[in-house]
Amino acid sequence: MNAYDVIVVGGGGAGMAAAIEAADAGARVALIEADTRLGGSTSLSGGVYYAADTSVQRARGINDSVDAMFQYYMTLNQYRVNAALARTLSEHAGQGLEWLISMGVRFPAELLYASGVENVPRGHAAAGQGSEIAEVLDREVSRRDIDVVLATRVTSLDVRDGAVCGVRLGDEVISTGAVVIATGGFGANPHLLHRYYPEAALQADKAWYIGSSHCVGDGLMLGEQAGAEIVGLNRGLLLTTPNFRKELEVYVPGWLMYVNREGRRFVNETVEYAVMSGVVRAQTGGSCFAVFDSDALESAVPDSRYTDAFAAGAISLNWVRDELLAQIQTGKVLQGQTLGALERMCGIRPESLQATVAEYNRDVEGGADRAFFKPHDQMKPVATAPFYAVEIFPAIVCLTSTGLRIDTCTRVYNAANEVIPGLFAAGETTGDVLGERYIGGGNSIANAVVFGRIAGAEAASLSLAGG
Ligand SMILES: Cc1cc2nc3c(=O)[nH]c(=O)nc-3n(C[C@H](O)[C@H](O)[C@H](O)COP(=O)(O)OP(=O)(O)OC[C@H]3O[C@@H](n4cnc5c(N)ncnc54)[C@H](O)[C@@H]3O)c2cc1C
């Protein structure tokens, strides 16, 4: 007899959801976690959960549907994502949210917001951010007869005749009917970023990862040992940064004017972060410059609209006078007495900035941004010397979404399109669920919870059926 029916590797959102569902299905479950506590990146997160047709939306009088979410998901991703997985995520995200609520996670209706570019708000923010989601799941794990093994990193599976039969911990093999890989992403592994997320690696020393240091891509390595195919190459979520410090500033002040190396504006500077990093990345050189003048610098004060999401609720101190002056010394804020001088310092096409700035200033004066329709109250003229520019990089690695190929039952596949018997995967370790476009805040936690639950139930079902 196997030691366990189901072994779950990784105890973040996906792994805890899998362990709970497997235990509720009657399986004997072990949950093995590399860290000294459960939670993973899920516990560090903002705790936003993306879903349609939920009780929270209805409490706000919002009508929404699974079809609308699915269409939005596929359109934003230009159909370059596994449609069956996107459909499953759209269909089950609402149930996953209600499941979390039933266990005690608070998603207040007043915190519901449009976290992407959707027409109706689908970003459900947990009152206590990601730590509340993780703590509630942890509590539910401990209420069940689940063997939790902490501070233990699984580095090898026991594979026999192509089927996964257990995990190896040193010389010891723990046998099981099914393994669920839920080890999160690989943002903390520079080597794998190079291999699977070259766009992030492009930023070299400017790139930094905000998730759990244990998320080193072990799931991809474990899956590959069993022959799994890796899909969804070069995908994840990068956020933009002026690279002043390791701060997670999700939104930047609207008064900044962004230009590319051609000296042209290319975006409404206040667009959603889910969109901004991709737009910046698409510019020549993969970065852009935030331009402003000395009046804007002198009046730049801490603004509660722009928070450091990494330091829960703290106001971002990037775009305030003293910081900007200090960053002139580091060379990260460039200062020019004329726009022409600024162009030369930035390597912007000569004699381009003046025309762009003149048009921008006309729009500020005229009361409407005719180029990109940025809200007028967030615009400031660029008129008083000296002028300033800060290079903006899409360099904060928030999550990765290249990973193991799964089907809607979370079974893992090899490159020959065959199911690897006994192997399931869920969450950030899987590929082709999240696409090239992050659909909005909550995409990844919904992915972890929805497919984690499915993985637990399916793994238990396979194992209890003896096969
Ligand atoms: C600061 C921040 C804010 C974010 N905000 C949001 C948000 O608001 N909404 C959203 O949808 N997404 C957000 N994300 C992304 C989201 O949190 C993650 O993508 C998601 O929670 C991943 O869940 P997971 O269960 O797949 O992985 P994780 O929660 O990272 O769990 C993986 C677990 O596996 C463990 N592990 C790894 N390797 C091994 C091994 N070999 N053996 C045993 N255990 C192992 C890790 O220690 C970890 O505990 C945010 C991320 C960060 C870092």
The ligand as an ORCA input file, in Angstrom:
! r2SCAN-3c Opt
* xyz 0 1
  C       3.903     41.106     -4.010
  C       2.985     40.278     -4.889
  C       1.690     40.716     -5.122
  C       0.831     39.940     -5.904
  N      -0.466     40.305     -5.983
  C      -1.330     39.493     -6.638
  C      -2.715     39.740     -6.591
  O      -3.177     40.636     -5.892
  N      -3.531     38.922     -7.308
  C      -3.057     37.870     -8.046
  O      -3.836     37.178     -8.678
  N      -1.750     37.587     -8.051
  C      -0.885     38.339     -7.339
  N       0.421     37.995     -7.297
  C       0.841     36.730     -7.915
  C       0.277     35.557     -7.090
  O       0.404     35.826     -5.720
  C       0.979     34.239     -7.403
  O       1.175     34.095     -8.786
  C       0.116     33.065     -6.903
  O      -0.272     33.287     -5.577
  C       0.901     31.775     -7.044
  O       0.268     30.760     -6.302
  P       0.920     29.314     -6.293
  O       0.203     28.521     -5.275
  O       1.004     28.784     -7.661
  O       2.428     29.549     -5.820
  P       2.957     30.043     -4.406
  O       1.915     30.705     -3.614
  O       4.204     30.787     -4.658
  O       3.286     28.685     -3.674
  C       4.327     27.834     -4.111
  C       4.890     27.139     -2.898
  O       5.723     26.051     -3.305
  C       6.827     25.988     -2.432
  N       7.890     25.246     -3.112
  C       8.615     25.644     -4.183
  N       9.456     24.656     -4.557
  C       9.239     23.619     -3.715
  C       9.801     22.309     -3.607
  N      10.743     21.850     -4.445
  N       9.376     21.493     -2.607
  C       8.418     21.913     -1.739
  N       7.851     23.149     -1.814
  C       8.253     23.979     -2.786
  C       7.154     27.448     -2.164
  O       7.922     27.592     -0.985
  C       5.756     28.054     -2.047
  O       5.298     28.007     -0.699
  C       1.299     38.739     -6.509
  C       2.599     38.304     -6.283
  C       3.428     39.042     -5.464
  C       4.784     38.481     -5.171
*
